[in-house]
Amino acid sequence: MTASFALTYDNLVTTIEQYLERNDAAVVSQIPVFITLAEFEIAQQIKTLGQIEVAQGVMSIGNPIIQKPARWRKTVSMSVTSGGEKTPVFLRKYEYLTNYSAESANGLPLYYADYDYDNWFVSPSPDQAYAFEVLIYQRLQPLSSTNQTNWITNNAPNAMLFGALLQAVIYLKDDARQIFQQKYDMAMQALKTEDVTRVGDRSAIAVDS
């Protein structure tokens, strides 16, 4: 039985060379850039289950600032555990939290906001070392020679390939751009349709719960 094809970083580089019919050093040296740009493009257009991560940690007493995980893109939800019970921490504007903190003593955090791109801000400031859990969308571990696969190569190899080829033909000012654009758009539309279905299912579950 013939083994099924699996897209990896190495054979993605080779396949891009074959599609472009170019193996000159000037182009080959740019292929990692094409792949990286395609990853960013895909990440900006979709939010998939493959990008959801659960971040866990322990708050520092008296410190309202919590560092976000590397490659954070968007927060879905936050909760904190106190006395063995997990309770939600609700999203509010940062300005609301600073006013609330000024009027409240330290205690169990009730609200959170984005402090900046790398940190959250919670209020009230924790009066104990509370365990917390945050559900986030995280940019996937980038592909490289030392990280051969990720969610996109495993579940949407066509989007990864044609996304990288699209970046390549833009760089080369090649007439094949329209062909790769069409194939990339088709692959991305399929992924977006899956996302819409998942969101609909999640909403239905929330209503029924």
C-alpha positions in Angstrom: 0.0 0.0 0.0 1.3 3.4 -0.9 1.8 5.8 2.0 -0.3 8.9 2.0 1.4 12.2 1.3 2.3 14.3 4.3 3.4 17.9 3.9 6.6 18.8 5.8 8.8 21.9 5.7 11.4 20.1 3.7 9.1 18.8 1.0 7.2 22.1 0.9 10.5 23.8 0.0 11.1 21.2 -2.7 7.6 21.4 -4.0 7.7 25.2 -4.3 11.0 24.9 -6.3 9.3 22.4 -8.6 6.2 24.6 -9.1 8.2 27.7 -9.8 10.7 25.7 -11.9 13.4 27.7 -10.3 16.4 26.5 -8.3 18.7 29.5 -8.6 20.2 30.7 -5.3 18.4 34.1 -5.4 15.0 32.4 -5.4 15.7 29.4 -3.2 17.1 31.7 -0.4 13.7 33.5 -0.4 11.6 30.4 0.0 11.6 30.4 3.9 10.4 34.0 3.6 7.5 33.0 1.3 6.5 30.3 3.8 6.6 32.6 6.7 4.5 35.3 4.9 2.0 32.6 4.0 1.7 31.5 7.6 1.0 35.0 8.7 -1.5 35.5 5.9 -3.4 32.3 6.9 -3.3 33.2 10.6 -4.8 36.6 9.9 -7.7 35.2 7.9 -8.8 32.3 10.0 -9.2 31.1 13.6 -9.2 27.3 13.8 -9.4 24.8 16.6 -5.8 24.0 15.7 -4.8 27.5 16.9 -6.6 27.3 20.3 -4.4 26.7 23.3 -5.0 26.5 27.0 -2.6 28.7 29.0 -2.3 28.0 32.8 -0.3 29.7 35.5 -0.4 31.2 39.0 -1.0 34.9 39.7 1.4 36.9 41.8 0.0 38.4 45.0 -0.6 42.1 44.6 0.4 42.2 40.9 -2.4 42.8 38.5 -0.3 42.2 35.4 -0.1 38.7 33.8 2.2 37.9 30.9 0.6 36.4 27.8 2.0 33.3 26.2 4.3 33.7 23.2 2.5 33.9 19.8 -0.7 35.1 21.5 -3.3 36.5 19.1 -6.7 36.7 20.8 -8.2 35.8 24.2 -11.3 33.7 24.3 -11.9 33.4 28.0 -10.2 33.5 31.4 -11.0 31.8 34.7 -9.5 31.6 38.1 -9.6 28.9 40.8 -10.4 29.7 44.4 -11.2 27.2 47.1 -11.2 24.4 44.5 -13.9 26.2 42.4 -13.3 27.7 39.0 -15.0 31.0 38.3 -15.0 33.2 35.2 -13.0 36.4 34.9 -14.9 38.8 32.7 -13.6 41.0 29.9 -13.8 44.8 30.5 -12.1 47.9 29.2 -8.8 48.7 30.7 -10.0 52.1 31.8 -12.9 50.4 33.8 -10.4 48.1 35.5 -8.1 50.9 36.6 -11.0 52.8 38.1 -12.3 49.6 39.8 -8.9 48.9 41.2 -8.6 52.4 42.6 -11.8 51.8 44.5 -11.3 48.2 45.6 -9.0 46.3 47.9 -7.0 43.3 46.6 -9.1 40.2 46.3 -10.3 37.6 43.8 -9.9 39.0 40.3 -13.3 39.6 38.7 -12.3 41.3 35.4 -9.5 41.3 32.9 -8.3 43.5 30.0 -5.5 43.7 27.5 -2.8 45.8 29.2 -0.7 45.7 26.1 0.1 43.1 23.4 2.2 41.1 25.8 0.3 41.3 29.1 -3.2 41.2 30.6 -4.4 43.3 33.5 -6.7 41.9 36.1 -8.8 43.6 38.8 -8.9 43.5 41.7 -5.2 42.7 42.2 -5.0 39.2 43.5 -4.7 38.8 47.3 -3.6 35.2 46.9 -1.5 33.2 44.4 -4.6 32.1 42.4 -4.3 29.5 39.7 -5.7 30.7 36.4 -6.6 29.3 33.0 -6.9 31.3 29.8 -8.2 30.0 26.5 -6.5 31.8 23.6 -5.9 31.8 19.9 -2.2 31.4 19.4 -0.2 31.7 16.2 1.1 28.2 15.3 4.7 27.2 15.9 6.3 28.5 12.7 7.6 26.0 10.2 11.3 25.5 9.9 14.0 22.8 9.3 13.7 22.0 13.0 9.8 22.2 13.1 8.7 20.2 10.1 5.0 20.2 10.6 2.2 22.1 12.2 -1.6 22.2 12.2 -1.7 23.8 8.7 0.5 21.3 7.0 -1.4 18.4 8.6 -4.9 19.8 7.9 -4.7 22.3 5.1 -1.6 21.5 3.1 -3.1 23.0 -0.1 -3.6 26.4 1.7 0.0 26.3 2.9 1.4 25.4 -0.5 -0.6 27.8 -2.6 -0.2 30.5 0.0 3.6 30.2 -0.2 3.5 30.0 -4.0 1.3 33.2 -4.1 4.0 35.0 -2.1 6.6 33.7 -4.4 5.0 34.8 -7.7 4.3 38.3 -6.1 8.0 38.5 -5.4 8.9 37.2 -8.9 6.2 39.4 -10.6 5.1 36.2 -12.4 1.9 35.9 -14.5 1.0 32.7 -12.6 -0.2 34.8 -9.7 -3.9 34.6 -10.8 -3.8 30.8 -10.9 -2.2 30.5 -7.4 -4.5 33.2 -6.0 -7.6 31.2 -7.2 -6.4 27.9 -5.7 -5.4 29.7 -2.4 -8.7 31.4 -2.2 -10.5 28.1 -2.7 -8.5 26.4 0.1 -9.0 29.3 2.5 -12.8 29.4 1.8 -13.0 25.7 2.8 -11.2 26.5 6.0 -13.4 29.5 6.7 -16.5 27.4 6.1 -15.3 24.9 8.7 -14.8 27.8 11.2 -18.3 29.1 10.7 -19.7 25.6 11.3 -17.7 25.2 14.5 -18.8 28.7 15.8 -22.4 27.8 15.0 -22.1 24.5 16.9 -20.4 26.2 19.9 -23.2 28.8 20.0 -25.9 26.2 19.9 -24.3 24.3 22.7 -24.0 27.4 24.8 -27.7 28.2 24.2 -28.8 24.7 25.1 -26.6 24.4 28.2 
